[in-house]
Amino acid sequence: MQNEAFDQLAFAHGGPVGRGVLRHLPEDFIVEEDLGFEPDGEGEHVMLQLRKRNANTEWVGRQLARLAGVKPVDVGFAGLKDRNALTTQWFSINLAGRPEPAWSELESDEMEILQVARHRRKLKRGALRGNRFVLTLRAVEGEREAIAQRLEAVAARGVPNYFGEQRFGREGNNLARAEALFAGKFKERDRHKRGMYISAARSYLFNRVLSLRVERELWDRPVAGDIFVLDGRRGFFLAEAIDAETADRVARGEIHPSGPLWGRGTLPTVAEAAALEREALGGCEMWEQGLETVGLEMERRPLRLPVGGLGWDFPEADQLRLSFRLQAGSYATAVLREIISTE
């Protein structure tokens, strides 16, 4: 059950209409972080905007800490970015009276410094508006007209806001570790790894709920008792009954139905929405109890993922290039799986 493949989750638009190769080169997967704010221009933190190639976020953070002579915990970033990609990302380093090092020492084929500025606060996880993507797929098979029609549907309706397959580790290893952790069969001293395992379990439960609602064609439609999340914001509210105004707001994309990020507390949904969640999570008591035991609190995540500014072209006969924006915490793989099957 817990090793359920990502591609076995329900499709909202009928399954992919083509095949292709992704990440043949790092430049085929371009990600640019959008913080949604500018550095303060003063303060004890230095903000660095880096463009990195074939380098994961945590490794870069350790290099920054080493150069600055600080602990890795003094380096902040808003989110993890893919390693096999060309990514632009901000980091903060708390110098707290230390002299500023020669950041140019970081420059290499893998890393380029784009901006340096001062800031008053540490950059924290999740402190970003979203990300912009430019993805190039090669060796594409499929009818261009069918691919274009699917892209139009995705642009109009969005896609299910699944947690991506990378969340669960290679062959679902993060879930296997979470299961052993909850069963008391092993302890993980590394806080980061422990957090990854716990997050994988939480994401697994969310994906189960979302997949059931996709099967019932209710992932982007309201049902009685839904908890709605405001688009691009953290605010939410309960709707015990669905009136015309609520339905119109969902249709316009102002609000989205949500699913549970499991933790302590009771499900806030009622009526039909609560029944759907309990049905989807049948037999998952071990996962629920494990997440409650580690101290997480019940939260919500939108079921629908809007795909902003979606554009596409075919630069070569067998290539497809996509560009789009996603909100923070969402996955490009959730978009791709509705369009084309990738290797």
PAFI-774384 format. One record per residue (C-alpha): residue in one letter; x, y, z; residue number from 0. Coordinates in steps of 0.1 Angstrom, whole numbers, m for minus. Layout:
<sites>
[site 'a',[X,Y,Z],NUM],
...
</sites>
This chain:
<sites>
[site 'm',[0,0,0],0],
[site 'q',[26,25,11],1],
[site 'n',[47,19,m21],2],
[site 'e',[19,29,m43],3],
[site 'a',[35,43,m75],4],
[site 'f',[31,80,m83],5],
[site 'd',[17,71,m117],6],
[site 'q',[m10,50,m102],7],
[site 'l',[m27,80,m87],8],
[site 'a',[m58,90,m106],9],
[site 'f',[m55,113,m136],10],
[site 'a',[m78,143,m139],11],
[site 'h',[m75,148,m177],12],
[site 'g',[m75,112,m188],13],
[site 'g',[m39,102,m187],14],
[site 'p',[m8,114,m207],15],
[site 'v',[m11,118,m244],16],
[site 'g',[25,113,m253],17],
[site 'r',[59,102,m242],18],
[site 'g',[93,120,m238],19],
[site 'v',[126,122,m221],20],
[site 'l',[131,148,m193],21],
[site 'r',[164,160,m179],22],
[site 'h',[186,148,m207],23],
[site 'l',[206,179,m197],24],
[site 'p',[204,201,m166],25],
[site 'e',[193,229,m189],26],
[site 'd',[162,209,m198],27],
[site 'f',[149,216,m163],28],
[site 'i',[151,253,m155],29],
[site 'v',[137,267,m122],30],
[site 'e',[137,303,m111],31],
[site 'e',[127,311,m76],32],
[site 'd',[102,340,m70],33],
[site 'l',[105,351,m34],34],
[site 'g',[78,378,m38],35],
[site 'f',[99,404,m19],36],
[site 'e',[133,422,m22],37],
[site 'p',[161,421,3],38],
[site 'd',[160,449,29],39],
[site 'g',[193,463,20],40],
[site 'e',[206,462,55],41],
[site 'g',[210,438,85],42],
[site 'e',[233,411,97],43],
[site 'h',[222,386,71],44],
[site 'v',[237,385,36],45],
[site 'm',[213,374,8],46],
[site 'l',[229,356,m22],47],
[site 'q',[211,348,m53],48],
[site 'l',[228,319,m71],49],
[site 'r',[224,301,m103],50],
[site 'k',[235,265,m98],51],
[site 'r',[238,235,m122],52],
[site 'n',[239,199,m110],53],
[site 'a',[241,210,m74],54],
[site 'n',[215,204,m47],55],
[site 't',[204,230,m23],56],
[site 'e',[217,215,9],57],
[site 'w',[252,209,m6],58],
[site 'v',[253,246,m16],59],
[site 'g',[242,256,19],60],
[site 'r',[271,237,34],61],
[site 'q',[296,254,10],62],
[site 'l',[283,288,20],63],
[site 'a',[286,280,57],64],
[site 'r',[322,267,52],65],
[site 'l',[332,299,33],66],
[site 'a',[316,322,58],67],
[site 'g',[329,303,89],68],
[site 'v',[294,298,103],69],
[site 'k',[273,267,112],70],
[site 'p',[251,252,85],71],
[site 'v',[221,262,106],72],
[site 'd',[230,299,100],73],
[site 'v',[223,294,63],74],
[site 'g',[187,298,52],75],
[site 'f',[168,290,20],76],
[site 'a',[132,291,11],77],
[site 'g',[129,256,m5],78],
[site 'l',[148,226,m19],79],
[site 'k',[155,227,m56],80],
[site 'd',[163,198,m79],81],
[site 'r',[199,188,m83],82],
[site 'n',[197,176,m120],83],
[site 'a',[186,210,m131],84],
[site 'l',[196,246,m138],85],
[site 't',[181,266,m108],86],
[site 't',[181,301,m96],87],
[site 'q',[177,304,m58],88],
[site 'w',[183,328,m29],89],
[site 'f',[203,319,3],90],
[site 's',[208,339,35],91],
[site 'i',[239,337,57],92],
[site 'n',[239,351,93],93],
[site 'l',[273,368,96],94],
[site 'a',[264,385,130],95],
[site 'g',[294,408,131],96],
[site 'r',[318,385,111],97],
[site 'p',[336,399,81],98],
[site 'e',[320,393,48],99],
[site 'p',[340,366,28],100],
[site 'a',[349,368,m8],101],
[site 'w',[318,352,m23],102],
[site 's',[335,350,m57],103],
[site 'e',[354,320,m44],104],
[site 'l',[322,300,m49],105],
[site 'e',[321,307,m86],106],
[site 's',[325,275,m107],107],
[site 'd',[310,257,m136],108],
[site 'e',[282,246,m112],109],
[site 'm',[276,279,m94],110],
[site 'e',[272,316,m105],111],
[site 'i',[266,345,m81],112],
[site 'l',[238,368,m95],113],
[site 'q',[231,392,m66],114],
[site 'v',[244,400,m31],115],
[site 'a',[224,421,m7],116],
[site 'r',[219,426,30],117],
[site 'h',[187,415,49],118],
[site 'r',[174,418,84],119],
[site 'r',[160,382,88],120],
[site 'k',[170,347,80],121],
[site 'l',[154,332,49],122],
[site 'k',[130,305,61],123],
[site 'r',[115,275,45],124],
[site 'g',[83,283,26],125],
[site 'a',[91,320,25],126],
[site 'l',[85,324,m13],127],
[site 'r',[57,332,m37],128],
[site 'g',[65,303,m61],129],
[site 'n',[87,291,m89],130],
[site 'r',[89,297,m126],131],
[site 'f',[98,267,m148],132],
[site 'v',[111,262,m183],133],
[site 'l',[111,224,m192],134],
[site 't',[124,209,m224],135],
[site 'l',[113,173,m233],136],
[site 'r',[132,154,m259],137],
[site 'a',[124,123,m280],138],
[site 'v',[88,133,m278],139],
[site 'e',[62,108,m292],140],
[site 'g',[26,119,m297],141],
[site 'e',[3,139,m319],142],
[site 'r',[10,176,m316],143],
[site 'e',[m27,184,m318],144],
[site 'a',[m35,161,m289],145],
[site 'i',[m7,175,m268],146],
[site 'a',[m18,211,m275],147],
[site 'q',[m54,202,m266],148],
[site 'r',[m43,187,m233],149],
[site 'l',[m22,218,m225],150],
[site 'e',[m52,240,m231],151],
[site 'a',[m72,219,m207],152],
[site 'v',[m45,221,m181],153],
[site 'a',[m42,259,m185],154],
[site 'a',[m80,262,m181],155],
[site 'r',[m86,239,m151],156],
[site 'g',[m52,233,m135],157],
[site 'v',[m41,199,m122],158],
[site 'p',[m45,179,m90],159],
[site 'n',[m20,192,m64],160],
[site 'y',[m3,159,m58],161],
[site 'f',[30,157,m39],162],
[site 'g',[56,147,m64],163],
[site 'e',[72,113,m66],164],
[site 'q',[106,128,m54],165],
[site 'r',[89,134,m20],166],
[site 'f',[88,96,m14],167],
[site 'g',[124,88,m22],168],
[site 'r',[138,62,m46],169],
[site 'e',[114,32,m48],170],
[site 'g',[94,47,m19],171],
[site 'n',[123,44,5],172],
[site 'n',[112,74,25],173],
[site 'l',[78,58,32],174],
[site 'a',[95,25,43],175],
[site 'r',[117,45,67],176],
[site 'a',[87,63,80],177],
[site 'e',[68,31,87],178],
[site 'a',[98,17,106],179],
[site 'l',[101,49,125],180],
[site 'f',[65,49,136],181],
[site 'a',[67,12,145],182],
[site 'g',[97,19,168],183],
[site 'k',[120,m3,148],184],
[site 'f',[147,23,143],185],
[site 'k',[156,59,153],186],
[site 'e',[169,85,130],187],
[site 'r',[193,110,146],188],
[site 'd',[197,132,115],189],
[site 'r',[169,158,119],190],
[site 'h',[167,164,82],191],
[site 'k',[163,128,72],192],
[site 'r',[138,122,100],193],
[site 'g',[118,152,87],194],
[site 'm',[119,138,51],195],
[site 'y',[105,105,63],196],
[site 'i',[77,121,83],197],
[site 's',[68,145,54],198],
[site 'a',[66,115,30],199],
[site 'a',[41,98,53],200],
[site 'r',[20,130,55],201],
[site 's',[22,135,17],202],
[site 'y',[11,99,11],203],
[site 'l',[m21,104,31],204],
[site 'f',[m29,136,13],205],
[site 'n',[m23,120,m21],206],
[site 'r',[m47,92,m12],207],
[site 'v',[m75,117,m4],208],
[site 'l',[m68,137,m36],209],
[site 's',[m67,106,m58],210],
[site 'l',[m101,95,m46],211],
[site 'r',[m116,129,m53],212],
[site 'v',[m100,129,m87],213],
[site 'e',[m117,95,m94],214],
[site 'r',[m150,110,m83],215],
[site 'e',[m144,142,m104],216],
[site 'l',[m145,163,m73],217],
[site 'w',[m109,176,m71],218],
[site 'd',[m119,210,m85],219],
[site 'r',[m155,210,m75],220],
[site 'p',[m170,218,m41],221],
[site 'v',[m189,193,m19],222],
[site 'a',[m208,200,13],223],
[site 'g',[m186,202,43],224],
[site 'd',[m154,212,24],225],
[site 'i',[m127,233,39],226],
[site 'f',[m118,259,13],227],
[site 'v',[m83,275,10],228],
[site 'l',[m80,310,m5],229],
[site 'd',[m59,311,m37],230],
[site 'g',[m23,319,m30],231],
[site 'r',[m30,325,7],232],
[site 'r',[m31,306,40],233],
[site 'g',[m66,316,50],234],
[site 'f',[m94,289,49],235],
[site 'f',[m130,285,59],236],
[site 'l',[m156,257,63],237],
[site 'a',[m187,255,41],238],
[site 'e',[m212,231,56],239],
[site 'a',[m235,237,25],240],
[site 'i',[m226,248,m10],241],
[site 'd',[m244,279,m22],242],
[site 'a',[m242,296,m56],243],
[site 'e',[m216,321,m45],244],
[site 't',[m193,295,m31],245],
[site 'a',[m196,274,m63],246],
[site 'd',[m189,305,m84],247],
[site 'r',[m158,314,m64],248],
[site 'v',[m144,278,m69],249],
[site 'a',[m151,280,m106],250],
[site 'r',[m133,313,m108],251],
[site 'g',[m103,299,m90],252],
[site 'e',[m106,323,m60],253],
[site 'i',[m109,294,m36],254],
[site 'h',[m100,257,m37],255],
[site 'p',[m112,226,m20],256],
[site 's',[m86,212,4],257],
[site 'g',[m73,179,18],258],
[site 'p',[m57,170,51],259],
[site 'l',[m21,173,60],260],
[site 'w',[m24,149,89],261],
[site 'g',[m15,157,125],262],
[site 'r',[m31,161,160],263],
[site 'g',[m67,172,162],264],
[site 't',[m99,162,144],265],
[site 'l',[m107,164,108],266],
[site 'p',[m123,199,103],267],
[site 't',[m144,188,74],268],
[site 'v',[m180,176,78],269],
[site 'a',[m207,159,58],270],
[site 'e',[m198,146,24],271],
[site 'a',[m162,160,24],272],
[site 'a',[m155,143,57],273],
[site 'a',[m169,110,44],274],
[site 'l',[m147,111,14],275],
[site 'e',[m116,117,35],276],
[site 'r',[m124,89,59],277],
[site 'e',[m131,65,29],278],
[site 'a',[m98,74,13],279],
[site 'l',[m78,69,46],280],
[site 'g',[m94,36,55],281],
[site 'g',[m67,13,69],282],
[site 'c',[m42,41,74],283],
[site 'e',[m45,43,112],284],
[site 'm',[m8,35,117],285],
[site 'w',[2,64,96],286],
[site 'e',[m23,88,113],287],
[site 'q',[m11,78,148],288],
[site 'g',[25,80,138],289],
[site 'l',[21,116,125],290],
[site 'e',[2,126,156],291],
[site 't',[28,110,179],292],
[site 'v',[56,131,164],293],
[site 'g',[37,163,172],294],
[site 'l',[24,175,139],295],
[site 'e',[m8,195,140],296],
[site 'm',[m37,191,115],297],
[site 'e',[m33,214,85],298],
[site 'r',[m48,218,50],299],
[site 'r',[m35,219,14],300],
[site 'p',[m54,229,m17],301],
[site 'l',[m65,200,m39],302],
[site 'r',[m63,220,m71],303],
[site 'l',[m30,234,m85],304],
[site 'p',[m34,264,m109],305],
[site 'v',[m8,264,m137],306],
[site 'g',[0,301,m143],307],
[site 'g',[12,315,m176],308],
[site 'l',[13,281,m193],309],
[site 'g',[30,284,m227],310],
[site 'w',[45,259,m251],311],
[site 'd',[62,254,m284],312],
[site 'f',[80,227,m304],313],
[site 'p',[116,240,m310],314],
[site 'e',[124,208,m329],315],
[site 'a',[103,180,m345],316],
[site 'd',[108,158,m314],317],
[site 'q',[110,184,m287],318],
[site 'l',[83,201,m265],319],
[site 'r',[92,231,m244],320],
[site 'l',[69,242,m216],321],
[site 's',[69,273,m194],322],
[site 'f',[47,280,m164],323],
[site 'r',[45,293,m129],324],
[site 'l',[36,273,m98],325],
[site 'q',[28,284,m62],326],
[site 'a',[52,275,m34],327],
[site 'g',[51,239,m23],328],
[site 's',[38,224,m55],329],
[site 'y',[55,201,m80],330],
[site 'a',[62,204,m117],331],
[site 't',[59,166,m120],332],
[site 'a',[22,170,m110],333],
[site 'v',[18,191,m141],334],
[site 'l',[38,169,m164],335],
[site 'r',[21,137,m155],336],
[site 'e',[m12,151,m169],337],
[site 'i',[4,159,m202],338],
[site 'i',[31,134,m211],339],
[site 's',[48,103,m197],340],
[site 't',[84,110,m190],341],
[site 'e',[116,90,m186],342],
</sites>
